[in-house]
């Protein structure tokens, strides 16, 4: 069963995508930036943007019935690769206990204010347990 999760970001409506898609036991979270979707503001600092990205992702994962421990793949996209080490403490906090496979890519992002975008794929253990029951 496929279900879309929306964060309320104006980007989702304007571009035409969901924050996340749940398809059976799999959860695919779209590339997520450091915008605070309630105020549609974004910090100037890459570390603060990383924390907001992770908060946005945590909200989508929770709505899908899972969390960071369920993430099996993560992609980090930064316009400036030199900014990546500043992100590590927040990333280690969320992913350090159960590390996923990871890739970091240096590439331009849709808005010059964006310093990082994070995309994750998770596998819901609850879905697997429900199927086995």
C-alpha positions in Angstrom: 0.0 0.0 0.0 1.4 3.4 -1.0 0.9 6.5 1.1 2.2 10.0 0.6 3.3 12.2 3.6 3.3 16.0 3.2 5.1 18.5 5.5 3.2 21.5 4.4 6.2 23.0 2.6 5.1 25.3 -0.2 7.8 23.6 -2.4 5.8 20.3 -2.3 2.7 22.0 -3.7 4.6 24.2 -6.2 6.9 21.5 -7.6 4.5 18.5 -7.1 6.1 16.0 -4.8 5.6 14.5 -1.3 8.0 14.9 1.6 8.0 11.1 1.9 6.3 8.1 0.3 5.6 4.9 2.3 5.4 1.8 0.1 4.9 -1.3 2.2 7.9 -1.6 4.5 9.9 1.0 2.7 9.9 4.8 3.4 11.5 7.2 0.9 12.1 10.7 2.2 12.6 13.3 -0.4 15.7 15.5 -0.4 15.0 17.7 2.6 16.6 21.1 3.3 17.0 23.2 6.3 13.9 25.3 5.9 11.7 25.6 8.9 8.4 24.8 7.1 6.2 26.6 9.7 7.9 30.0 9.0 9.5 29.1 5.6 12.8 30.6 7.0 16.3 29.1 6.7 19.3 29.7 8.9 22.6 31.0 7.4 24.7 28.4 9.1 25.3 24.9 7.6 25.3 23.2 11.1 21.9 24.9 12.0 20.5 23.9 8.6 21.6 20.3 9.1 19.8 20.2 12.5 16.6 21.6 10.8 16.9 19.0 8.0 17.2 16.2 10.5 14.2 17.6 12.5 12.1 17.7 9.2 13.2 14.2 8.3 12.4 12.9 11.9 8.9 14.3 11.6 8.4 12.5 8.2 9.8 9.3 9.5 7.7 9.4 12.7 4.5 9.9 10.5 5.6 6.8 8.5 6.0 4.8 11.7 9.8 4.7 12.0 12.8 6.6 13.1 16.5 7.2 12.4 17.4 3.6 13.5 15.3 2.4 10.5 17.3 4.4 8.0 19.3 2.1 5.6 20.5 4.7 3.1 21.3 8.4 3.4 22.5 10.9 0.8 24.0 14.3 1.7 24.2 17.0 -1.0 26.1 20.1 -0.3 27.1 22.9 -2.7 30.4 23.3 -0.8 32.1 20.0 0.2 34.2 22.0 2.7 31.0 22.6 4.7 30.5 18.8 5.4 32.7 18.4 8.5 30.5 21.1 10.3 27.5 18.8 9.8 29.1 15.7 11.3 28.1 16.2 15.0 24.4 16.4 14.1 24.7 13.5 11.7 26.5 11.4 14.2 23.9 12.2 16.8 21.1 10.8 14.6 22.8 8.0 12.7 25.8 7.1 15.0 24.0 4.3 16.9 22.8 2.4 13.8 24.9 3.8 10.8 23.2 3.6 7.4 25.0 3.4 4.1 25.9 6.9 3.1 27.0 9.1 0.2 28.0 12.8 0.1 27.7 14.6 -3.2 28.9 18.2 -3.9 26.3 19.8 -6.2 24.3 22.9 -6.6 20.9 23.2 -4.8 17.6 24.8 -5.9 18.1 27.9 -3.8 21.4 29.7 -3.0 20.5 29.9 0.7 20.4 26.1 0.9 23.7 24.7 2.3 22.7 21.1 2.6 20.0 18.7 1.4 19.5 15.2 3.0 17.6 12.3 1.5 16.9 9.0 3.3 15.5 5.6 2.7 14.2 3.6 5.7 12.7 0.2 6.2 9.9 0.0 8.7 10.5 -2.9 11.1 6.9 -2.5 12.3 5.7 -3.4 8.8 7.8 -6.5 8.7 6.6 -7.5 12.2 3.0 -7.0 11.2 3.4 -9.2 8.1 5.1 -12.0 10.1 2.4 -11.9 12.8 
